[in-house]
Amino acid sequence: MGDVDRRPRASEMRSYAASAVTRVTARNRLPLDYSERSLRIIDFLVDGLRKGGVDLERVRETLFGLGAYVGEVLVRRAGAVWVDFDADQRAYFGQPVGVRMPDGRVWNPLGKVRNRFEAGSPEDSLQTFWLTLHGRTRRVAG
């Protein structure tokens, strides 16, 4: 029984996201409401960790939780579903899970958050990721 047995599963991601929201909002009233607008807050939080000079290993769990949150926004707002990656996808994305959009495209929100932390460039914005995301369902205002 190695690390493979402890790999997070798609079925667990909603609870990872909820735990991240609880941890992040415990001391401050950030509006993490699973809206696409809240992704700007995730950008802000990740940038704060990066600018604080924190080592990746120390924030790995936090980044995972924030990535789960981003994925859950895609599930709730864009029609995505959590999926367990197969071996090739795990090798390519470097993550055990991701989301599949209604058009069949697979995205890696966990990796997007990690990229934002590591690079911090505007191209790695999670809000921009949402705005340019292919394959989401169109919601009709009603």
TORKOL-4160 file (C-alpha; in steps of 0.2 Angstrom, whole numbers, padded with zeros to 4 digits, m for minus):
142
<pt num="1" X="0000" Y="0000" Z="0000"/>
<pt num="2" X="0009" Y="0015" Z="m0006"/>
<pt num="3" X="0004" Y="0033" Z="m0011"/>
<pt num="4" X="m0006" Y="0026" Z="m0025"/>
<pt num="5" X="m0019" Y="0020" Z="m0012"/>
<pt num="6" X="m0020" Y="0037" Z="m0005"/>
<pt num="7" X="m0023" Y="0047" Z="m0021"/>
<pt num="8" X="m0039" Y="0058" Z="m0020"/>
<pt num="9" X="m0054" Y="0052" Z="m0030"/>
<pt num="10" X="m0066" Y="0062" Z="m0040"/>
<pt num="11" X="m0080" Y="0057" Z="m0028"/>
<pt num="12" X="m0071" Y="0066" Z="m0014"/>
<pt num="13" X="m0068" Y="0083" Z="m0022"/>
<pt num="14" X="m0084" Y="0091" Z="m0017"/>
<pt num="15" X="m0079" Y="0088" Z="0001"/>
<pt num="16" X="m0061" Y="0094" Z="m0002"/>
<pt num="17" X="m0068" Y="0110" Z="m0009"/>
<pt num="18" X="m0080" Y="0112" Z="0006"/>
<pt num="19" X="m0066" Y="0110" Z="0018"/>
<pt num="20" X="m0055" Y="0123" Z="0009"/>
<pt num="21" X="m0070" Y="0135" Z="0010"/>
<pt num="22" X="m0071" Y="0132" Z="0029"/>
<pt num="23" X="m0053" Y="0134" Z="0032"/>
<pt num="24" X="m0051" Y="0150" Z="0021"/>
<pt num="25" X="m0066" Y="0159" Z="0028"/>
<pt num="26" X="m0063" Y="0154" Z="0047"/>
<pt num="27" X="m0054" Y="0170" Z="0050"/>
<pt num="28" X="m0061" Y="0182" Z="0037"/>
<pt num="29" X="m0077" Y="0184" Z="0028"/>
<pt num="30" X="m0072" Y="0181" Z="0010"/>
<pt num="31" X="m0087" Y="0178" Z="m0002"/>
<pt num="32" X="m0082" Y="0160" Z="m0007"/>
<pt num="33" X="m0099" Y="0156" Z="m0014"/>
<pt num="34" X="m0094" Y="0145" Z="m0029"/>
<pt num="35" X="m0098" Y="0159" Z="m0041"/>
<pt num="36" X="m0087" Y="0163" Z="m0056"/>
<pt num="37" X="m0084" Y="0180" Z="m0048"/>
<pt num="38" X="m0076" Y="0171" Z="m0033"/>
<pt num="39" X="m0062" Y="0165" Z="m0043"/>
<pt num="40" X="m0054" Y="0182" Z="m0042"/>
<pt num="41" X="m0053" Y="0179" Z="m0023"/>
<pt num="42" X="m0044" Y="0163" Z="m0027"/>
<pt num="43" X="m0031" Y="0173" Z="m0038"/>
<pt num="44" X="m0029" Y="0185" Z="m0023"/>
<pt num="45" X="m0026" Y="0171" Z="m0010"/>
<pt num="46" X="m0014" Y="0161" Z="m0021"/>
<pt num="47" X="m0005" Y="0177" Z="m0025"/>
<pt num="48" X="m0004" Y="0181" Z="m0006"/>
<pt num="49" X="0004" Y="0164" Z="m0003"/>
<pt num="50" X="0017" Y="0166" Z="m0017"/>
<pt num="51" X="0021" Y="0184" Z="m0012"/>
<pt num="52" X="0023" Y="0178" Z="0006"/>
<pt num="53" X="0038" Y="0168" Z="0000"/>
<pt num="54" X="0030" Y="0152" Z="0007"/>
<pt num="55" X="0038" Y="0135" Z="0001"/>
<pt num="56" X="0027" Y="0125" Z="m0011"/>
<pt num="57" X="0028" Y="0110" Z="0001"/>
<pt num="58" X="0021" Y="0120" Z="0015"/>
<pt num="59" X="0006" Y="0126" Z="0005"/>
<pt num="60" X="0003" Y="0110" Z="m0005"/>
<pt num="61" X="m0013" Y="0105" Z="0005"/>
<pt num="62" X="m0020" Y="0123" Z="0004"/>
<pt num="63" X="m0017" Y="0124" Z="m0015"/>
<pt num="64" X="m0025" Y="0107" Z="m0017"/>
<pt num="65" X="m0040" Y="0113" Z="m0008"/>
<pt num="66" X="m0041" Y="0129" Z="m0018"/>
<pt num="67" X="m0039" Y="0119" Z="m0034"/>
<pt num="68" X="m0054" Y="0108" Z="m0028"/>
<pt num="69" X="m0064" Y="0124" Z="m0025"/>
<pt num="70" X="m0060" Y="0130" Z="m0043"/>
<pt num="71" X="m0065" Y="0113" Z="m0050"/>
<pt num="72" X="m0081" Y="0114" Z="m0040"/>
<pt num="73" X="m0085" Y="0131" Z="m0047"/>
<pt num="74" X="m0084" Y="0122" Z="m0064"/>
<pt num="75" X="m0095" Y="0108" Z="m0058"/>
<pt num="76" X="m0108" Y="0120" Z="m0051"/>
<pt num="77" X="m0108" Y="0134" Z="m0064"/>
<pt num="78" X="m0102" Y="0126" Z="m0080"/>
<pt num="79" X="m0109" Y="0109" Z="m0081"/>
<pt num="80" X="m0093" Y="0099" Z="m0078"/>
<pt num="81" X="m0091" Y="0083" Z="m0068"/>
<pt num="82" X="m0076" Y="0077" Z="m0058"/>
<pt num="83" X="m0067" Y="0063" Z="m0066"/>
<pt num="84" X="m0053" Y="0051" Z="m0060"/>
<pt num="85" X="m0039" Y="0053" Z="m0072"/>
<pt num="86" X="m0032" Y="0037" Z="m0081"/>
<pt num="87" X="m0013" Y="0034" Z="m0080"/>
<pt num="88" X="m0009" Y="0044" Z="m0096"/>
<pt num="89" X="m0019" Y="0059" Z="m0090"/>
<pt num="90" X="m0011" Y="0058" Z="m0072"/>
<pt num="91" X="0006" Y="0058" Z="m0081"/>
<pt num="92" X="0001" Y="0073" Z="m0092"/>
<pt num="93" X="m0008" Y="0084" Z="m0079"/>
<pt num="94" X="0002" Y="0078" Z="m0064"/>
<pt num="95" X="m0014" Y="0077" Z="m0054"/>
<pt num="96" X="m0026" Y="0062" Z="m0050"/>
<pt num="97" X="m0042" Y="0070" Z="m0054"/>
<pt num="98" X="m0049" Y="0084" Z="m0065"/>
<pt num="99" X="m0066" Y="0089" Z="m0073"/>
<pt num="100" X="m0074" Y="0084" Z="m0089"/>
<pt num="101" X="m0084" Y="0098" Z="m0097"/>
<pt num="102" X="m0101" Y="0095" Z="m0106"/>
<pt num="103" X="m0092" Y="0095" Z="m0123"/>
<pt num="104" X="m0080" Y="0081" Z="m0117"/>
<pt num="105" X="m0065" Y="0092" Z="m0114"/>
<pt num="106" X="m0055" Y="0088" Z="m0099"/>
<pt num="107" X="m0047" Y="0102" Z="m0088"/>
<pt num="108" X="m0035" Y="0102" Z="m0073"/>
<pt num="109" X="m0041" Y="0115" Z="m0060"/>
<pt num="110" X="m0029" Y="0108" Z="m0047"/>
<pt num="111" X="m0014" Y="0111" Z="m0059"/>
<pt num="112" X="m0021" Y="0128" Z="m0064"/>
<pt num="113" X="m0020" Y="0134" Z="m0045"/>
<pt num="114" X="m0003" Y="0126" Z="m0043"/>
<pt num="115" X="0003" Y="0135" Z="m0059"/>
<pt num="116" X="m0004" Y="0152" Z="m0052"/>
<pt num="117" X="0006" Y="0149" Z="m0037"/>
<pt num="118" X="0022" Y="0144" Z="m0046"/>
<pt num="119" X="0022" Y="0157" Z="m0060"/>
<pt num="120" X="0010" Y="0171" Z="m0054"/>
<pt num="121" X="0008" Y="0178" Z="m0071"/>
<pt num="122" X="m0008" Y="0186" Z="m0077"/>
<pt num="123" X="m0010" Y="0171" Z="m0090"/>
<pt num="124" X="m0012" Y="0160" Z="m0075"/>
<pt num="125" X="m0027" Y="0169" Z="m0068"/>
<pt num="126" X="m0041" Y="0158" Z="m0062"/>
<pt num="127" X="m0054" Y="0171" Z="m0066"/>
<pt num="128" X="m0046" Y="0172" Z="m0084"/>
<pt num="129" X="m0047" Y="0153" Z="m0085"/>
<pt num="130" X="m0066" Y="0154" Z="m0082"/>
<pt num="131" X="m0068" Y="0168" Z="m0095"/>
<pt num="132" X="m0059" Y="0159" Z="m0108"/>
<pt num="133" X="m0065" Y="0141" Z="m0103"/>
<pt num="134" X="m0070" Y="0131" Z="m0118"/>
<pt num="135" X="m0084" Y="0118" Z="m0117"/>
<pt num="136" X="m0095" Y="0125" Z="m0103"/>
<pt num="137" X="m0114" Y="0125" Z="m0104"/>
<pt num="138" X="m0122" Y="0142" Z="m0107"/>
<pt num="139" X="m0134" Y="0147" Z="m0093"/>
<pt num="140" X="m0149" Y="0156" Z="m0098"/>
<pt num="141" X="m0154" Y="0170" Z="m0086"/>
<pt num="142" X="m0171" Y="0169" Z="m0081"/>
